[in-house]
Amino acid sequence: MATLTIRLDDQLEKQLSKLAKEKNRTKSELVRDILRRYTTAELFSVARKRLQPYAEKAGYLTDEEFFRDFS
């Protein structure tokens, strides 16, 4: 497992500490989960942008139309 060191301003560190305490998790666990969710959403967004022209060419103009046929 790799180690990443970041600097947080005081307010963000307090918010992170409070949230970790409320969730009964370590700050590291919480940050890993947040980063995992963020990177997954960003990778989905990148894939969506790449595939959108092909979907439009196939006649899918909205997410609802696409998911109706492929979910």
Number of C-alpha atoms within 10 A of each C-alpha: 3 3 5 5 5 5 7 10 7 9 9 11 13 12 11 18 16 13 15 17 12 9 11 10 13 14 17 11 11 17 14 12 12 12 12 12 11 12 12 12 12 12 11 12 12 11 11 13 11 11 11 15 13 11 16 12 9 10 11 16 13 11 11 10 12 15 10 8 8 7 5
